[in-house]
Amino acid sequence: MLMPHPAVLRRLVEEYESARAEDAETGAGRASPRAQDLAYTLCVSTGTRDVRQALEIAHGMLAATSEAPAEARHLGVP
């Protein structure tokens, strides 16, 4: 499986969580089109079909990336 670039993945997660927070504030009851698009992209990026699972995997990937030695991150080695 291809691994999304950590910066792209981080931005996707942040934008999705922000969109869902905005949805909750408006009390819409369902995800906005923007949140739905971001959920789809997160699922594709993580190889999943469920956004909850996609977020779990994304957070794990980001944690692993931040724990990797700086030299390995620079070389693109997980």
C-alpha positions, 0 to 999 in steps of 0.5 A, a space after each residue: 500500500 502506498 503511504 500518504 505523505 505525513 504532512 498531507 495526512 496530517 492536514 486531511 485529519 485536521 481539516 476533517 476534524 474541523 469540518 465535523 466540529 463545524 457540523 456539530 456546532 450547526 446541529 446539522 445532524 449529518 456530515 457536510 459535503 466537505 466533511 464527506 469528501 474529506 472522509 472519502 479521501 482519508 479512507 482512500 489514503 489509509 486503505 479503509 472503508 470506514 472513516 473511524 478506522 481511517 482516523 485510527 490508522 491515520 493517527 497511528 501513522 502520524 504517531 509512528 512518523 513523529 517517533 521515527 528518527 529525524 534522519 529516517 524521516 528525511 530519507 522517507 524511511 518509515 
